[in-house]
Amino acid sequence: MTDRMAHGQITEELLERLTLYSLDLLDAEDASAVEQHLAQGCAVCRREVSELRQTISSCLTAGLEMRQPPARLRERVLAAAQVNPPASQPKLHVVRRGEGNWETVAPGVTARRLYFDPERESVTMLVRMEPGATYSAHRHALPEQCYVLEGDLFDGANRFRAGDFQCAAKGSVHGLQSTQAGCLLLIVSSPNDQLLA
């Protein structure tokens, strides 16, 4: 975003950049450029970012199934999520304690992304469920691996406690999941799982 002028309208390219910014998927330099542009008072871009963030928040908190994005935008989002260290550095992805944001995905359920693998289209994340929280039934686009770090997790007749592991096959369906005491889970799954509720 090199221009310092306010926009009269949103172009397709500008919408893609603001969408990636609203999803926190721009690299630091591009994100800084957007922030500077917004700080300079572009009302059109500010309004668009505000609407995008409200839409993202409502989709995540309402547990609604998100629609497939246009292929071009999806490719850019996946490319932005990749970790590309300089060739001289080893390919090592590190997330330190306290780094990353916890995002609400359902009432009482938050997730913190640790890694996204664009080749396999899988995401590694921590999921925290507050006592009494539930998560909607969903169909797995890929195998889902779940390791219970803390607390308890109920999946129909099955009860899992700290130290328990489960792997659900691709195409399988998890019914409503719940917790009594709350739990912390390490999950490797697909961001393309289909919510069934």
N, CA and C of each residue as an Amber inpcrd file, in Angstrom:
protein
   591
   0.8640000  -1.1760000   0.0000000   0.0000000   0.0000000   0.0000000
   0.9030000   1.2280000   0.0000000   1.3590000   1.5860000  -1.1940000
   2.3480000   2.6460000  -1.2950000   1.7290000   4.0330000  -1.3440000
   0.5050000   4.1410000  -1.8310000  -0.0910000   5.4760000  -1.9250000
  -0.4980000   5.9740000  -0.5460000  -0.4840000   7.2790000  -0.3780000
  -0.8440000   7.8740000   0.9030000  -2.1680000   8.6190000   0.7980000
  -2.9110000   8.3440000  -0.2610000  -4.1790000   9.0330000  -0.4830000
  -5.3280000   8.1590000   0.0170000  -6.4070000   8.8160000   0.3810000
  -7.6140000   8.0790000   0.7520000  -8.2290000   7.4990000  -0.5150000
  -8.8980000   6.3760000  -0.4020000  -9.5210000   5.7310000  -1.5540000
 -10.9780000   6.1580000  -1.6720000 -11.4270000   6.3030000  -2.9220000
 -12.8290000   6.6140000  -3.1540000 -13.6850000   5.3730000  -3.0970000
 -13.0890000   4.2300000  -3.4730000 -13.8080000   2.9610000  -3.4440000
 -12.8040000   1.8300000  -3.2640000 -13.3140000   0.6630000  -2.9240000
 -12.4690000  -0.5050000  -2.6930000 -12.3150000  -1.2910000  -3.9890000
 -11.0710000  -1.5060000  -4.4070000 -10.7950000  -2.3420000  -5.5740000
 -10.6480000  -3.7900000  -5.1150000 -10.6540000  -4.7210000  -6.0770000
 -10.4970000  -6.1360000  -5.7370000  -9.1510000  -6.3850000  -5.0690000
  -8.0840000  -5.7790000  -5.5910000  -6.7530000  -5.9560000  -5.0150000
  -6.6930000  -5.3880000  -3.5940000  -7.2850000  -4.2080000  -3.4010000
  -7.2930000  -3.5880000  -2.0800000  -8.1210000  -4.4240000  -1.0970000
  -9.2420000  -4.9670000  -1.5560000 -10.0760000  -5.8120000  -0.7050000
  -9.3030000  -7.0470000  -0.2520000  -8.5290000  -7.6650000  -1.1580000
  -7.7300000  -8.8340000  -0.7930000  -6.7100000  -8.4640000   0.2790000
  -6.0300000  -7.3280000   0.1090000  -5.0090000  -6.9060000   1.0790000
  -5.6470000  -6.6160000   2.4310000  -6.7970000  -5.9320000   2.4470000
  -7.4600000  -5.6180000   3.7140000  -8.0120000  -6.8750000   4.3810000
  -8.4460000  -7.8510000   3.5740000  -8.9220000  -9.1150000   4.1270000
  -7.7760000  -9.8670000   4.8020000  -6.6260000  -9.9530000   4.1190000
  -5.4570000 -10.6040000   4.7130000  -5.0160000  -9.8710000   5.9750000
  -5.0900000  -8.5520000   5.9560000  -4.7310000  -7.7600000   7.1450000
  -5.6890000  -8.0710000   8.2950000  -6.9800000  -8.1340000   8.0070000
  -7.9870000  -8.3850000   9.0450000  -7.8580000  -9.7850000   9.6390000
  -7.2990000 -10.7130000   8.8620000  -7.0820000 -12.0780000   9.3390000
  -5.6920000 -12.2530000   9.9580000  -4.9300000 -11.1560000  10.0650000
  -3.5520000 -11.1850000  10.5970000  -2.6630000 -12.1210000   9.7900000
  -2.8010000 -12.0910000   8.4510000  -2.0120000 -12.9640000   7.5970000
  -0.9920000 -12.2190000   6.7400000  -0.8750000 -10.9010000   6.9170000
   0.1510000 -10.1540000   6.1920000   1.4610000 -10.2290000   6.9620000
   2.5880000 -10.1810000   6.2220000   3.8690000 -10.1220000   6.9270000
   3.9730000  -8.7570000   7.6070000   4.9590000  -8.6150000   8.4890000
   5.0700000  -7.4150000   9.3260000   5.1750000  -6.1350000   8.5000000
   5.9260000  -6.1750000   7.4120000   6.1210000  -4.9810000   6.5890000
   4.8210000  -4.5400000   5.9170000   4.1060000  -5.5070000   5.3160000
   2.8400000  -5.1710000   4.6530000   1.7780000  -4.7380000   5.6600000
   1.7440000  -5.4020000   6.8240000   0.7800000  -5.0310000   7.8660000
   1.0540000  -3.6120000   8.3540000   2.3300000  -3.2650000   8.5060000
   2.7050000  -1.9240000   8.9380000   2.2620000  -0.8760000   7.9150000
   2.4050000  -1.2090000   6.6300000   1.9810000  -0.2790000   5.5780000
   0.4730000  -0.0320000   5.6400000  -0.3050000  -1.0980000   5.8760000
  -1.7580000  -0.9460000   5.9940000  -2.0900000  -0.0920000   7.2110000
  -1.4300000  -0.3660000   8.3410000  -1.6920000   0.3950000   9.5610000
  -1.3670000   1.8780000   9.3780000  -0.2740000   2.1720000   8.6790000
   0.0700000   3.5710000   8.4110000  -0.9910000   4.2290000   7.5350000
  -1.4600000   3.4890000   6.5430000  -2.4940000   4.0210000   5.6530000
  -3.7780000   4.3220000   6.4400000  -4.1620000   3.3910000   7.3220000
  -5.3610000   3.6120000   8.1350000  -5.1790000   4.7970000   9.0750000
  -3.9720000   4.9400000   9.6300000  -3.6880000   6.0470000  10.5520000
  -3.7300000   7.3940000   9.8430000  -3.5070000   7.3790000   8.5380000
  -3.5500000   8.6310000   7.7710000  -4.9820000   9.0620000   7.4750000
  -5.9470000   8.2380000   7.8740000  -7.3330000   8.6780000   7.8450000
  -8.1730000   8.2410000   6.6720000  -7.8070000   7.1710000   5.9750000
  -8.6370000   6.7080000   4.8610000  -9.9110000   6.0790000   5.4220000
 -11.0150000   6.8210000   5.3520000 -12.2860000   6.3630000   5.9340000
 -12.8200000   5.1240000   5.2190000 -12.6010000   5.0180000   3.9040000
 -13.1040000   3.8700000   3.1400000 -12.4310000   2.5840000   3.6230000
 -11.1070000   2.6300000   3.7800000 -10.3690000   1.4400000   4.2280000
 -10.6660000   1.1280000   5.6910000 -10.7850000   2.1450000   6.5240000
 -11.1170000   1.9180000   7.9360000 -12.4630000   1.2200000   8.0630000
 -13.4400000   1.6980000   7.3200000 -14.7760000   1.1040000   7.3640000
 -14.7220000  -0.3480000   6.8760000 -13.9680000  -0.6060000   5.8030000
 -13.8630000  -1.9590000   5.2590000 -13.2070000  -2.9080000   6.2650000
 -12.1280000  -2.4680000   6.9070000 -11.4550000  -3.3000000   7.9130000
 -12.3980000  -3.5710000   9.0810000 -13.1330000  -2.5530000   9.5170000
 -14.0730000  -2.7280000  10.6190000 -15.1410000  -3.7560000  10.2620000
 -15.6920000  -3.6620000   9.0460000 -16.7280000  -4.6060000   8.6170000
 -16.1650000  -6.0200000   8.4650000 -14.9400000  -6.1280000   7.9240000
 -14.3170000  -7.4420000   7.7690000 -14.1020000  -8.1030000   9.1280000
 -13.5950000  -7.3390000  10.1000000 -13.3370000  -7.9080000  11.4290000
 -14.6370000  -8.3040000  12.1230000 -15.7020000  -7.5240000  11.9320000
 -16.9950000  -7.8960000  12.5240000 -17.5130000  -9.1850000  11.9030000
 -17.3670000  -9.3100000  10.5740000 -17.8220000 -10.5070000   9.8820000
 -17.0330000 -11.7250000  10.3430000 -15.7140000 -11.6000000  10.4160000
 -14.8620000 -12.7060000  10.8620000 -15.2320000 -13.1100000  12.2790000
 -15.3840000 -12.1200000  13.1450000 -15.7150000 -12.3950000  14.5470000
 -17.0680000 -13.0860000  14.6680000 -18.0620000 -12.5970000  13.9290000
 -19.3930000 -13.1980000  14.0430000 -19.4200000 -14.6100000  13.4900000
 -18.6660000 -14.8750000  12.4260000 -18.5990000 -16.2320000  11.8730000
 -17.9510000 -17.1850000  12.8670000 -16.8780000 -16.7420000  13.5080000
 -16.1740000 -17.6030000  14.4500000 -16.9870000 -17.8360000  15.7110000
 -17.6210000 -16.7920000  16.2260000 -18.3230000 -16.9430000  17.4950000
 -19.6960000 -17.5740000  17.3190000 -20.2980000 -17.4600000  16.1480000
 -21.6290000 -18.0310000  15.9380000 -21.5600000 -19.5060000  15.5590000
 -20.3420000 -20.0020000  15.3010000 -20.1900000 -21.3940000  14.9200000
 -20.7730000 -21.6860000  13.5370000 -20.8500000 -20.6530000  12.6860000
 -21.3960000 -20.8330000  11.3490000 -20.3540000 -21.4530000  10.4380000
 -20.8100000 -22.2140000   9.4730000 -19.8960000 -22.7670000   8.4930000
 -19.4490000 -21.6420000   7.5710000 -18.1420000 -21.5030000   7.4270000
 -17.6230000 -20.4440000   6.5670000 -17.6700000 -20.9120000   5.1200000
 -17.9490000 -19.9980000   4.2010000 -18.0090000 -20.3250000   2.7880000
 -16.6020000 -20.4320000   2.2190000 -16.4930000 -21.2030000   1.1360000
 -15.2090000 -21.3130000   0.4650000 -14.8650000 -19.9560000  -0.1510000
 -13.6530000 -19.4580000   0.0930000 -13.2590000 -18.1910000  -0.5050000
 -12.9470000 -18.3800000  -1.9860000 -12.9190000 -17.2790000  -2.7580000
 -12.4990000 -17.4050000  -4.1600000 -11.1150000 -18.0430000  -4.2170000
 -10.8650000 -18.8460000  -5.2530000  -9.6060000 -19.5940000  -5.3500000
  -8.3880000 -18.6800000  -5.2550000  -8.4430000 -17.5220000  -5.9140000
  -7.2820000 -16.6160000  -5.9000000  -6.9940000 -16.1150000  -4.4880000
  -8.0250000 -15.7310000  -3.7540000  -7.8390000 -15.2500000  -2.3900000
  -7.3620000 -16.3870000  -1.5010000  -7.9270000 -17.5780000  -1.6880000
  -7.5250000 -18.7250000  -0.8810000  -6.0450000 -19.0190000  -1.0770000
  -5.5690000 -18.9630000  -2.3190000  -4.1480000 -19.1940000  -2.6020000
  -3.2750000 -18.1640000  -1.8960000  -3.7020000 -16.9020000  -1.8970000
  -2.9120000 -15.8590000  -1.2410000  -2.8920000 -16.0480000   0.2720000
  -4.0310000 -16.4550000   0.8470000  -4.0760000 -16.6970000   2.2950000
  -3.1450000 -17.8500000   2.6630000  -3.2120000 -18.9500000   1.8850000
  -2.3470000 -20.0890000   2.1720000  -0.8800000 -19.7250000   1.9920000
  -0.5670000 -18.9390000   0.9700000   0.8220000 -18.5160000   0.7580000
   1.3070000 -17.6380000   1.8970000   0.4370000 -16.7530000   2.3980000
   0.8260000 -15.8620000   3.4980000   1.0440000 -16.6210000   4.7910000
   0.3970000 -17.7760000   4.9320000   0.5210000 -18.5500000   6.1600000
   1.7990000 -19.3800000   6.2050000   2.4840000 -19.5010000   5.0600000
   3.7050000 -20.2940000   5.0220000   4.8310000 -19.5890000   5.7580000
   5.7170000 -20.3970000   6.2970000   6.9260000 -19.8720000   6.9210000
   8.0530000 -20.0570000   5.9150000   8.6600000 -18.9690000   5.4630000
   9.7260000 -19.0250000   4.4780000  11.0030000 -18.4280000   5.0330000
  11.7880000 -19.2050000   5.8120000  13.0240000 -18.6560000   6.3370000
  14.0370000 -18.4580000   5.2160000  14.9790000 -17.5240000   5.3700000
  16.0260000 -17.3680000   4.3680000  16.7560000 -18.6910000   4.1620000
  17.2830000 -18.9080000   2.9520000  17.9320000 -20.1700000   2.6120000
  19.0930000 -20.4810000   3.5490000  19.7110000 -19.4580000   4.1230000
  20.8710000 -19.6760000   4.9870000  20.4800000 -20.1620000   6.3800000
  19.2040000 -20.0990000   6.7190000  18.7490000 -20.5190000   8.0370000
  18.0480000 -21.8690000   7.9490000  18.1480000 -22.6730000   9.0000000
  17.4310000 -23.9530000   8.9830000  15.9320000 -23.7170000   8.9790000
  15.1940000 -24.6640000   8.4110000  13.7350000 -24.5370000   8.3580000
  13.1670000 -24.9910000   9.6850000  13.0110000 -24.0540000  10.5760000
  12.5200000 -24.3390000  11.9180000  11.4530000 -23.3220000  12.2700000
  10.2880000 -23.8080000  12.6140000   9.1760000 -22.9450000  13.0150000
   9.0570000 -23.0250000  14.5290000   9.1830000 -21.8920000  15.1950000
   9.1570000 -21.8640000  16.6550000   8.0520000 -20.9320000  17.1180000
   7.2570000 -21.3840000  18.0550000   6.2710000 -20.5310000  18.7260000
   6.6050000 -20.5750000  20.2040000   6.9650000 -19.4340000  20.7460000
   7.3510000 -19.3580000  22.1500000   6.1230000 -19.2510000  23.0480000
   6.3150000 -19.6240000  24.2990000   5.2460000 -19.4820000  25.2960000
   4.7590000 -18.0400000  25.3010000   3.4750000 -17.8570000  25.2520000
   2.9070000 -16.5120000  25.2770000   2.7790000 -15.8700000  23.9100000
   3.3740000 -16.4670000  22.8690000   3.2430000 -15.9060000  21.5280000
   1.9570000 -16.4120000  20.8810000   1.4160000 -15.6300000  19.9830000
   0.1950000 -16.0140000  19.2820000  -1.0390000 -15.5800000  20.0540000
  -2.1300000 -15.4860000  19.3420000  -3.3870000 -15.0200000  19.9330000
  -4.3560000 -16.1800000  20.1180000  -5.1010000 -16.1410000  21.2120000
  -6.2090000 -17.0600000  21.4200000  -7.4300000 -16.4290000  20.7700000
  -8.0810000 -17.1600000  19.8760000  -9.2530000 -16.6350000  19.1810000
 -10.4720000 -17.4740000  19.5420000 -11.5950000 -16.7970000  19.7380000
 -12.8410000 -17.4830000  20.0770000 -13.3850000 -18.1810000  18.8390000
 -13.6700000 -19.4860000  18.9570000 -14.2360000 -20.2370000  17.8360000
 -15.6740000 -20.6920000  18.1170000 -16.0630000 -20.6640000  19.3750000
 -17.4280000 -20.9820000  19.8030000 -17.5430000 -20.4740000  21.2350000
 -18.7470000 -20.3000000  21.7420000 -18.8630000 -19.8340000  23.1320000
 -18.1040000 -20.7580000  24.0860000 -17.1520000 -20.1820000  24.8320000
 -16.3640000 -20.9520000  25.7900000 -15.2500000 -21.7740000  25.1810000
 -15.0110000 -21.6190000  23.8680000 -13.9760000 -22.3940000  23.1810000
 -13.0480000 -21.4240000  22.4460000 -11.7440000 -21.4940000  22.7610000
 -10.7600000 -20.6510000  22.0960000  -9.6640000 -21.5200000  21.5090000
  -8.9990000 -21.0120000  20.4550000  -7.9340000 -21.7590000  19.7880000
  -6.7450000 -20.8410000  19.5320000  -5.5720000 -21.4190000  19.6020000
  -4.3160000 -20.7090000  19.3240000  -3.5450000 -21.5140000  18.2900000
  -3.4220000 -20.9620000  17.0740000  -2.7390000 -21.6730000  15.9960000
  -1.2420000 -21.6940000  16.2620000  -0.6570000 -22.8930000  16.1630000
   0.7850000 -23.0510000  16.3400000   1.4960000 -23.1810000  15.0030000
   0.8510000 -23.8610000  14.0520000   1.5010000 -24.0660000  12.7490000
   0.4610000 -24.4190000  11.7070000   0.6800000 -23.9090000  10.4890000
  -0.1660000 -24.2680000   9.3530000   0.7190000 -24.8810000   8.2830000
   0.3710000 -26.0740000   7.8170000   1.1130000 -26.7660000   6.7650000
   0.3230000 -26.6430000   5.4660000   0.7480000 -25.7330000   4.5640000
  -0.0310000 -25.5120000   3.3440000  -0.0110000 -26.6980000   2.3830000
   1.0610000 -27.5060000   2.4070000   1.1190000 -28.6550000   1.5060000
   0.0830000 -29.6990000   1.8880000  -0.0790000 -29.9300000   3.1640000
  -1.0580000 -30.9190000   3.6400000  -2.3910000 -30.2740000   4.0130000
  -2.4200000 -28.9660000   3.9960000  -3.5910000 -28.2000000   4.4220000
  -4.0510000 -28.6590000   5.8020000  -3.0890000 -28.7060000   6.7330000
  -3.4190000 -29.0790000   8.1010000  -2.9220000 -28.0020000   9.0570000
  -3.5760000 -27.9110000  10.1930000  -3.2280000 -26.9030000  11.1840000
  -2.9940000 -27.6000000  12.5220000  -1.9340000 -27.1550000  13.2200000
  -1.6530000 -27.6270000  14.5660000  -2.0440000 -26.5130000  15.5130000
  -2.8510000 -26.8080000  16.5330000  -3.3410000 -25.7520000  17.4130000
  -3.6030000 -26.2710000  18.8190000  -3.6150000 -25.3360000  19.7290000
  -4.0820000 -25.5990000  21.0830000  -5.5340000 -25.1570000  21.1390000
  -6.3760000 -25.9500000  21.7580000  -7.7920000 -25.5990000  21.9140000
  -8.1190000 -25.6570000  23.4040000  -8.6980000 -24.5820000  23.9000000
  -9.0940000 -24.5080000  25.3100000 -10.6150000 -24.4490000  25.3740000
 -11.2010000 -25.3320000  26.1870000 -12.6440000 -25.3240000  26.4020000
 -12.8860000 -25.0180000  27.8780000 -13.7220000 -24.0300000  28.1340000
 -14.0670000 -23.6610000  29.5060000 -15.0100000 -24.7120000  30.0900000
 -15.0990000 -24.8370000  31.4250000 -16.0120000 -25.8030000  32.0320000
 -17.4390000 -25.6490000  31.4860000 -18.0200000 -26.7720000  31.0600000
 -19.3810000 -26.7720000  30.5350000 -19.4980000 -26.4080000  29.0710000
 -18.3960000 -26.0540000  28.4090000 -18.4530000 -25.6390000  26.9990000
 -18.7010000 -26.8370000  26.0850000 -19.2630000 -26.5520000  24.9070000
 -19.4900000 -27.5780000  23.8910000 -18.9530000 -27.1000000  22.5570000
 -18.6740000 -28.0570000  21.6700000 -18.2520000 -27.7390000  20.3030000
 -19.1200000 -28.5540000  19.3560000 -19.5880000 -27.9070000  18.3040000
 -20.5540000 -28.5000000  17.3710000 -20.0290000 -29.7510000  16.6730000
 -20.9690000 -30.5810000  16.2480000 -20.6350000 -31.7480000  15.4380000
 -19.9560000 -31.2790000  14.1520000 -19.0000000 -32.0670000  13.6640000
 -18.2760000 -31.6870000  12.4550000 -17.7400000 -32.9230000  11.7300000
 -17.6000000 -32.7790000  10.3980000 -17.0510000 -33.8490000   9.5590000
 -15.5930000 -33.4950000   9.2500000 -14.7010000 -34.4840000   9.3610000
 -13.2740000 -34.2520000   9.1910000 -12.8490000 -34.3140000   7.7250000
 -12.2240000 -33.2440000   7.2380000 -11.7000000 -33.1970000   5.8730000
 -10.3980000 -33.9940000   5.7670000  -9.7040000 -34.1510000   6.8670000
  -8.4730000 -34.9440000   6.9860000  -8.5470000 -35.6850000   8.3210000
  -7.6340000 -36.6310000   8.5680000  -7.6080000 -37.2270000   9.9080000
  -7.4000000 -36.1340000  10.9630000  -8.0930000 -36.2560000  12.0870000
  -7.9370000 -35.2980000  13.1820000  -7.2980000 -36.0150000  14.3620000
  -6.1570000 -35.4850000  14.8070000  -5.4600000 -36.0320000  15.9700000
  -5.7120000 -35.1100000  17.1570000  -6.0500000 -35.6830000  18.2900000
  -6.3680000 -34.8940000  19.4880000  -5.6990000 -35.5330000  20.7060000
  -4.8730000 -34.7480000  21.3890000  -4.2110000 -35.1900000  22.6130000
  -4.6900000 -34.2880000  23.7490000  -5.2360000 -34.8850000  24.7990000
  -5.7540000 -34.1180000  25.9280000  -4.5930000 -33.7800000  26.8630000
  -4.2900000 -32.5000000  26.9660000  -3.2080000 -32.0400000  27.8400000
  -3.6850000 -31.8610000  29.2720000  -4.8950000 -31.3210000  29.4220000
  -5.4590000 -31.0610000  30.7480000  -6.9690000 -31.2870000  30.6910000
  -7.5580000 -31.6670000  31.8330000  -9.0070000 -31.7110000  31.9620000
  -9.6510000 -32.9450000  31.3760000 -10.9190000 -32.7840000  30.9500000
 -11.6940000 -33.8970000  30.4140000 -12.4250000 -33.4700000  29.1540000
 -12.6510000 -34.4340000  28.2680000 -13.3630000 -34.1930000  27.0100000
 -14.3150000 -35.3520000  26.7900000 -15.5870000 -35.0350000  26.5080000
 -16.5940000 -36.0490000  26.2430000 -16.9570000 -36.0090000  24.7640000
 -17.0210000 -37.2020000  24.1570000 -17.3890000 -37.3370000  22.7500000
 -18.3980000 -38.4790000  22.6890000 -19.6580000 -38.1530000  22.8950000
 -20.6690000 -39.2010000  22.9520000 -20.4530000 -40.0540000  24.1910000
 -20.2370000 -41.3580000  24.0170000 -20.0510000 -42.2610000  25.1530000
 -18.6040000 -42.2810000  25.6480000 -17.6990000 -41.6810000  24.8900000
 -16.2820000 -41.7110000  25.2530000 -15.9070000 -40.5260000  26.1380000
 -15.0910000 -40.8310000  27.1750000 -14.5580000 -39.7690000  28.0150000
 -13.0370000 -39.8430000  27.9280000 -12.4190000 -38.7050000  27.6210000
 -10.9730000 -38.6330000  27.5180000 -10.4460000 -37.7250000  28.6160000
  -9.3200000 -38.1390000  29.2220000  -8.6960000 -37.3530000  30.2930000
  -7.2760000 -36.9940000  29.8840000  -6.6170000 -36.1760000  30.6880000
  -5.2410000 -35.7740000  30.4190000  -4.3890000 -37.0040000  30.1300000
  -3.6500000 -36.9510000  29.0170000  -2.8070000 -38.0680000  28.6010000
  -3.4440000 -38.9700000  27.5750000  -4.7570000 -38.8250000  27.3320000
  -5.4450000 -39.6510000  26.3360000  -5.2880000 -39.0380000  24.9490000
  -5.2640000 -39.9210000  23.9420000  -5.1110000 -39.5110000  22.5440000
  -6.1850000 -40.1890000  21.7140000  -6.6720000 -39.4720000  20.7080000
  -7.5990000 -40.0650000  19.7530000  -7.2710000 -39.5510000  18.3620000
  -7.5400000 -40.3630000  17.3560000  -7.3690000 -39.9490000  15.9630000
  -8.6310000 -40.3400000  15.2060000  -9.3320000 -39.3340000  14.6600000
 -10.5580000 -39.5650000  13.8920000 -10.2040000 -39.6010000  12.4020000
 -10.6850000 -40.5860000  11.6820000 -10.3530000 -40.7730000  10.2730000
 -10.9470000 -39.6790000   9.3880000 -10.3140000 -39.4630000   8.2490000
 -10.8340000 -38.5430000   7.2430000 -12.2540000 -38.9560000   6.8660000
 -13.1540000 -37.9910000   6.8150000 -14.5430000 -38.2610000   6.4530000
 -15.4220000 -38.6580000   7.6220000 -14.8150000 -38.9700000   8.7680000
 -15.6100000 -39.3530000   9.9380000 -16.2640000 -38.1190000  10.5560000
 -17.2360000 -38.3700000  11.4120000 -17.9860000 -37.2840000  12.0360000
 -17.7990000 -37.3430000  13.5450000 -17.4400000 -36.2190000  14.1120000
 -17.4410000 -36.0770000  15.5680000 -18.7860000 -35.4810000  15.9430000
 -19.4710000 -36.1140000  16.8780000 -20.7040000 -35.5310000  17.3790000
 -20.3810000 -34.3570000  18.2920000 -21.3840000 -33.8570000  18.9410000
 -21.1940000 -32.7510000  19.8820000 -20.1560000 -33.1510000  20.9220000
 -19.1470000 -32.3080000  21.1070000 -18.1170000 -32.5630000  22.1110000
 -18.3300000 -31.6040000  23.2670000 -18.0130000 -32.0700000  24.4820000
 -18.2360000 -31.2300000  25.6490000 -17.1830000 -31.5170000  26.7100000
 -17.1660000 -30.6780000  27.7290000 -16.2560000 -30.8670000  28.8550000
 -16.9800000 -30.4670000  30.1320000 -16.7150000 -31.1760000  31.2190000
 -17.2960000 -30.8000000  32.5120000 -16.3810000 -29.8280000  33.2360000
 -15.1200000 -30.2010000  33.3840000 -14.1810000 -29.3980000  34.1730000
 -13.3810000 -28.4140000  33.3360000 -13.5400000 -28.4710000  31.9960000
 -12.7100000 -27.6700000  31.1100000 -11.5480000 -28.5180000  30.6340000
 -10.9260000 -28.1250000  29.5210000  -9.8010000 -28.9070000  29.0220000
  -8.9050000 -28.0630000  28.1350000  -7.6950000 -28.5710000  27.9410000
  -6.7250000 -28.0070000  27.0110000  -6.3060000 -29.1430000  26.1040000
  -6.4550000 -28.9380000  24.7810000  -6.2070000 -29.9880000  23.7970000
  -5.1290000 -29.5530000  22.8130000  -4.3280000 -30.4960000  22.3560000
  -3.4230000 -30.2860000  21.2340000  -4.0420000 -31.0120000  20.0540000
  -4.3710000 -30.2580000  18.9990000  -5.1020000 -30.8370000  17.8670000
  -4.3510000 -30.5720000  16.5660000  -4.2840000 -31.6010000  15.7310000
  -3.7920000 -31.4670000  14.3630000  -4.9570000 -31.8730000  13.4680000
  -5.4430000 -30.9250000  12.6480000  -6.6240000 -31.2070000  11.8380000
  -6.6220000 -30.3140000  10.6030000  -7.7100000 -30.3720000   9.8660000
  -7.8720000 -29.5660000   8.6650000  -8.6850000 -28.3050000   8.9560000
  -8.2790000 -27.1610000   8.3770000  -9.1160000 -25.9720000   8.5230000
 -10.3780000 -26.0580000   7.6690000 -10.4920000 -27.1370000   6.8810000
 -11.6430000 -27.2970000   5.9900000 -12.6900000 -28.2650000   6.5320000
 -12.6100000 -28.5960000   7.8450000 -13.6530000 -29.4310000   8.4420000
 -15.0170000 -28.7690000   8.2610000 -16.0490000 -29.5790000   8.1140000
 -17.4060000 -29.0710000   7.8780000 -18.2160000 -29.1320000   9.1540000
 -18.6830000 -27.9590000   9.6240000 -19.5630000 -27.9340000  10.7800000
 -20.9350000 -28.4600000  10.3780000 -21.5260000 -29.2800000  11.2290000
 -22.8010000 -29.9180000  10.9000000 -23.9660000 -29.3690000  11.7050000
 -23.6930000 -28.5240000  12.6960000 -24.7680000 -28.0010000  13.5440000
 -25.5370000 -26.8990000  12.8290000
